[in-house]
Amino acid sequence: MAKSSILLFLRGKLFSEPSKVYRQSAIGAVTTAVLVVVLAKLGLPVAAATAIAGLIGGALQPYLFKDLRYR
C-alpha cells in the first residue's frame, strides 16, 4: 500500500489538486527552515534548533494537509 501511494504521489495522481499539495509542503518546509535559522541566531546549538524546528514543522503538517482531497 505504501509503495502504491508513493508511486501515485510521484505521478501526481494521488491528490485531486497536486499544486495545493506542493504549496502546502513548501509552506511547511519554509516555516521549518526559518525556525532553524531563528533558533540558531538566538544561541541554541544547531542540533537543538534543528530538533525543535523539526518537531514544530512536523506538528504543523496535519494542519496544513487537513483540506487536501485524494482521488
TORPA-4810 file (N, C-alpha, C, O; in nm, 3 decimals):
<nodes>
NODE_1_0.082_-0.118_0.000_0.000_0.000_0.000_0.087_0.126_0.000_0.058_0.222_-0.072_M
NODE_2_0.192_0.124_0.080_0.280_0.242_0.086_0.347_0.264_-0.049_0.357_0.378_-0.096_A
NODE_3_0.393_0.156_-0.111_0.459_0.169_-0.242_0.363_0.225_-0.345_0.399_0.311_-0.425_K
NODE_4_0.240_0.177_-0.344_0.138_0.225_-0.437_0.110_0.373_-0.416_0.099_0.449_-0.512_S
NODE_5_0.099_0.415_-0.291_0.073_0.556_-0.261_0.189_0.644_-0.304_0.169_0.753_-0.356_S
NODE_6_0.311_0.596_-0.281_0.429_0.673_-0.321_0.432_0.690_-0.472_0.458_0.800_-0.523_I
NODE_7_0.405_0.582_-0.545_0.406_0.590_-0.691_0.297_0.683_-0.743_0.320_0.762_-0.835_L
NODE_8_0.178_0.676_-0.684_0.071_0.767_-0.725_0.107_0.912_-0.695_0.078_1.001_-0.775_L
NODE_9_0.170_0.935_-0.580_0.212_1.072_-0.545_0.313_1.124_-0.645_0.301_1.237_-0.693_F
NODE_10_0.413_1.043_-0.677_0.517_1.087_-0.769_0.464_1.110_-0.910_0.518_1.193_-0.983_L
NODE_11_0.360_1.038_-0.948_0.298_1.059_-1.079_0.198_1.175_-1.078_0.149_1.216_-1.183_R
NODE_12_0.170_1.229_-0.959_0.075_1.339_-0.948_-0.069_1.296_-0.953_-0.157_1.375_-0.988_G
NODE_13_-0.097_1.168_-0.918_-0.232_1.116_-0.927_-0.292_1.078_-0.792_-0.402_1.022_-0.788_K
NODE_14_-0.224_1.107_-0.684_-0.276_1.072_-0.552_-0.376_1.176_-0.502_-0.479_1.141_-0.445_L
NODE_15_-0.345_1.302_-0.523_-0.430_1.410_-0.477_-0.504_1.472_-0.595_-0.454_1.472_-0.707_F
NODE_16_-0.624_1.523_-0.568_-0.701_1.585_-0.677_-0.643_1.720_-0.718_-0.664_1.764_-0.831_S
NODE_17_-0.571_1.787_-0.628_-0.507_1.915_-0.658_-0.359_1.910_-0.620_-0.321_1.955_-0.512_E
NODE_18_-0.274_1.855_-0.709_-0.132_1.842_-0.674_-0.064_1.976_-0.645_0.027_1.982_-0.562_P
NODE_19_-0.107_2.083_-0.710_-0.043_2.213_-0.685_-0.066_2.259_-0.542_0.021_2.322_-0.482_S
NODE_20_-0.181_2.227_-0.486_-0.209_2.264_-0.348_-0.120_2.184_-0.252_-0.076_2.236_-0.150_K
NODE_21_-0.094_2.059_-0.285_-0.006_1.975_-0.204_0.135_2.034_-0.204_0.198_2.045_-0.099_V
NODE_22_0.183_2.071_-0.323_0.317_2.128_-0.333_0.327_2.260_-0.256_0.427_2.287_-0.190_Y
NODE_23_0.222_2.342_-0.266_0.222_2.471_-0.195_0.224_2.449_-0.044_0.301_2.514_0.027_R
NODE_24_0.140_2.359_0.005_0.135_2.335_0.149_0.266_2.274_0.199_0.312_2.307_0.309_Q
NODE_25_0.326_2.186_0.120_0.456_2.128_0.157_0.563_2.235_0.163_0.647_2.235_0.253_S
NODE_26_0.561_2.326_0.067_0.659_2.435_0.065_0.641_2.527_0.185_0.740_2.572_0.244_A
NODE_27_0.518_2.554_0.222_0.492_2.637_0.341_0.552_2.571_0.465_0.617_2.637_0.545_I
NODE_28_0.531_2.441_0.480_0.587_2.369_0.594_0.739_2.368_0.594_0.801_2.385_0.699_G
NODE_29_0.799_2.348_0.477_0.945_2.344_0.467_1.007_2.481_0.495_1.107_2.491_0.566_A
NODE_30_0.947_2.585_0.441_0.999_2.720_0.464_0.984_2.760_0.611_1.074_2.819_0.670_V
NODE_31_0.871_2.726_0.670_0.850_2.756_0.812_0.954_2.687_0.898_1.010_2.747_0.989_T
NODE_32_0.981_2.560_0.869_1.080_2.486_0.945_1.220_2.545_0.926_1.295_2.558_1.022_T
NODE_33_1.254_2.581_0.803_1.386_2.639_0.776_1.403_2.773_0.847_1.509_2.801_0.903_A
NODE_34_1.299_2.855_0.845_1.305_2.985_0.914_1.322_2.964_1.065_1.399_3.035_1.130_V
NODE_35_1.251_2.867_1.119_1.264_2.839_1.262_1.405_2.794_1.298_1.458_2.833_1.402_L
NODE_36_1.467_2.712_1.213_1.604_2.668_1.239_1.697_2.788_1.245_1.779_2.800_1.337_V
NODE_37_1.686_2.877_1.149_1.773_2.995_1.144_1.750_3.085_1.264_1.845_3.130_1.327_V
NODE_38_1.624_3.111_1.297_1.592_3.199_1.410_1.642_3.140_1.542_1.703_3.210_1.623_V
NODE_39_1.616_3.011_1.562_1.659_2.948_1.687_1.812_2.943_1.697_1.867_2.960_1.805_L
NODE_40_1.880_2.920_1.586_2.027_2.919_1.587_2.080_3.059_1.615_2.179_3.074_1.687_A
NODE_41_2.016_3.162_1.559_2.059_3.300_1.584_2.036_3.339_1.730_2.108_3.424_1.783_K
NODE_42_1.937_3.278_1.795_1.910_3.306_1.936_2.011_3.239_2.028_2.010_3.261_2.150_L
NODE_43_2.099_3.158_1.970_2.205_3.099_2.051_2.192_2.951_2.078_2.279_2.894_2.145_G
NODE_44_2.088_2.887_2.032_2.076_2.743_2.051_2.176_2.671_1.962_2.206_2.716_1.852_L
NODE_45_2.228_2.559_2.009_2.314_2.479_1.921_2.234_2.435_1.797_2.112_2.417_1.805_P
NODE_46_2.301_2.420_1.686_2.233_2.388_1.561_2.153_2.257_1.573_2.042_2.248_1.520_V
NODE_47_2.206_2.159_1.642_2.135_2.031_1.657_2.004_2.052_1.735_1.901_1.995_1.698_A
NODE_48_2.008_2.131_1.840_1.887_2.158_1.918_1.788_2.241_1.837_1.668_2.215_1.841_A
NODE_49_1.838_2.341_1.764_1.750_2.424_1.681_1.682_2.340_1.574_1.564_2.358_1.546_A
NODE_50_1.757_2.247_1.515_1.702_2.160_1.412_1.596_2.067_1.470_1.491_2.046_1.410_T
NODE_51_1.624_2.011_1.587_1.527_1.921_1.650_1.398_1.993_1.686_1.289_1.941_1.662_A
NODE_52_1.409_2.110_1.744_1.290_2.187_1.783_1.210_2.230_1.659_1.088_2.218_1.656_I
NODE_53_1.280_2.281_1.559_1.213_2.325_1.436_1.148_2.206_1.365_1.039_2.219_1.311_A
NODE_54_1.215_2.093_1.365_1.156_1.972_1.305_1.031_1.927_1.376_0.934_1.884_1.313_G
NODE_55_1.033_1.935_1.508_0.914_1.899_1.586_0.798_1.993_1.555_0.686_1.948_1.534_L
NODE_56_0.825_2.121_1.551_0.720_2.219_1.522_0.672_2.205_1.378_0.551_2.207_1.352_I
NODE_57_0.765_2.190_1.284_0.728_2.173_1.143_0.648_2.046_1.121_0.553_2.046_1.043_G
NODE_58_0.686_1.939_1.188_0.610_1.814_1.177_0.472_1.825_1.238_0.376_1.769_1.185_G
NODE_59_0.461_1.896_1.347_0.330_1.917_1.410_0.240_2.006_1.325_0.118_1.999_1.335_A
NODE_60_0.301_2.089_1.242_0.226_2.179_1.155_0.164_2.106_1.035_0.064_2.153_0.980_L
NODE_61_0.221_1.994_0.994_0.177_1.923_0.874_0.029_1.881_0.877_-0.040_1.902_0.777_Q
NODE_62_-0.022_1.823_0.985_-0.165_1.788_0.983_-0.256_1.908_0.960_-0.359_1.897_0.893_P
NODE_63_-0.219_2.022_1.016_-0.298_2.143_0.994_-0.291_2.186_0.848_-0.393_2.224_0.790_Y
NODE_64_-0.172_2.182_0.790_-0.157_2.223_0.650_-0.227_2.128_0.553_-0.278_2.171_0.450_L
NODE_65_-0.229_1.999_0.586_-0.281_1.899_0.493_-0.426_1.859_0.521_-0.478_1.769_0.456_F
NODE_66_-0.492_1.924_0.615_-0.626_1.881_0.654_-0.731_1.895_0.544_-0.828_1.819_0.543_K
NODE_67_-0.715_1.989_0.453_-0.816_2.013_0.350_-0.782_1.951_0.214_-0.851_1.977_0.116_D
NODE_68_-0.677_1.870_0.208_-0.639_1.808_0.081_-0.735_1.694_0.048_-0.779_1.621_0.136_L
NODE_69_-0.766_1.681_-0.078_-0.858_1.576_-0.123_-0.782_1.474_-0.207_-0.702_1.509_-0.293_R
NODE_70_-0.810_1.348_-0.178_-0.750_1.238_-0.254_-0.840_1.203_-0.373_-0.959_1.233_-0.374_Y
NODE_71_-0.779_1.140_-0.471_-0.858_1.090_-0.586_-0.920_0.960_-0.553_-0.991_0.902_-0.636_R
</nodes>
